[in-house]
Amino acid sequence: LTGKRPAWYRSGAAYYDAGALKIIGTELKLRIAGFAVSADEGATLTADGVYENMLKAQPGFIMLAHANRPESDTAEGLKRAVTELLKKGYVFRKLPDKI
């Protein structure tokens, strides 16, 4: 759809068995994009919960959050946490397009 081949894959449940790993890595030549902390636990947390989870970030962590539930408190918690992390000197980066 985008004209760009993805470099990363994450399953909906973040679970991979040996067969899936072979298909993803060997056949599709993709890397698995895991995550260190579920920021919003599937868009179920309050803004305060998202904020607290995000502040657990360490350098190199991938934080997972959901933008598919606009009625959730995820966006508010992320705004507060990102502002705080930026004040602490954190830098946010995208995963590289090429492996």
C-alpha distance (Angstrom), angle and dihedral (degrees) to the residues before:
residue distance angle dihedral
L1 . . .
T2 3.80 . .
G3 3.78 97.8 .
K4 3.82 89.1 -122.4
R5 3.79 124.0 104.9
P6 3.81 110.6 -129.1
A7 3.79 118.9 -120.4
W8 3.80 96.6 -164.0
Y9 3.80 137.8 53.9
R10 3.79 133.7 -170.3
S11 3.77 122.2 -179.6
G12 3.79 118.0 -132.5
A13 3.79 91.3 -111.9
A14 3.83 96.4 35.0
Y15 3.81 89.2 -125.2
Y16 3.81 124.1 128.8
D17 3.78 129.4 -178.8
A18 3.82 124.0 -163.6
G19 3.80 92.6 -90.9
A20 3.79 92.8 51.5
L21 3.80 91.7 48.3
K22 3.80 90.3 53.2
I23 3.79 93.6 49.6
I24 3.81 93.9 44.6
G25 3.80 97.2 44.7
T26 3.79 106.4 27.8
E27 3.77 105.0 29.3
L28 3.81 102.3 29.7
K29 3.82 94.5 28.6
L30 3.78 92.5 -139.0
R31 3.79 129.5 140.5
I32 3.75 121.8 -129.0
A33 3.79 114.3 -112.8
G34 3.76 103.4 -150.3
F35 3.77 126.4 172.6
A36 3.78 137.3 -133.0
V37 3.80 100.2 -150.2
S38 3.78 133.2 19.2
A39 3.79 98.5 -134.8
D40 3.79 96.5 -164.4
E41 3.82 103.6 15.8
G42 3.78 93.2 -124.5
A43 3.82 95.1 -34.7
T44 3.81 90.7 -61.9
L45 3.81 100.6 114.2
T46 3.77 129.8 92.0
A47 3.80 118.7 -112.7
D48 3.82 88.1 -99.2
G49 3.81 91.1 53.3
V50 3.80 92.4 49.8
Y51 3.81 89.8 47.8
E52 3.81 92.4 50.9
N53 3.81 92.8 47.4
M54 3.80 92.4 48.6
L55 3.79 91.2 52.3
K56 3.83 87.3 62.3
A57 3.81 87.4 72.6
Q58 3.78 117.6 127.6
P59 3.81 126.2 -171.2
G60 3.80 109.6 -71.3
F61 3.81 95.5 18.8
I62 3.77 120.9 139.7
M63 3.79 110.9 -143.4
L64 3.80 119.0 -156.1
A65 3.80 120.1 -147.9
H66 3.77 133.4 160.4
A67 3.80 125.8 -121.8
N68 3.79 94.3 176.7
R69 3.81 96.1 86.4
P70 3.79 107.7 60.5
E71 3.81 91.5 176.4
S72 3.82 90.8 63.8
D73 3.81 126.4 92.8
T74 3.82 92.4 -117.8
A75 3.81 96.8 106.1
E76 3.81 93.9 50.6
G77 3.80 92.6 47.8
L78 3.80 91.9 47.1
K79 3.81 92.6 49.9
R80 3.79 91.7 53.4
A81 3.81 94.4 43.4
V82 3.79 96.4 45.6
T83 3.81 90.3 49.8
E84 3.82 89.8 52.1
L85 3.81 94.4 45.2
L86 3.82 91.5 49.3
K87 3.83 89.0 52.7
K88 3.82 87.5 53.9
G89 3.81 90.0 54.3
Y90 3.79 100.1 -101.8
V91 3.79 117.5 153.5
F92 3.79 122.1 -152.2
R93 3.79 120.7 -143.8
K94 3.77 137.3 -178.8
L95 3.78 120.7 -122.0
P96 3.82 109.0 -98.3
D97 3.80 116.5 -95.1
K98 3.80 91.7 -137.2
I99 3.75 127.9 51.2
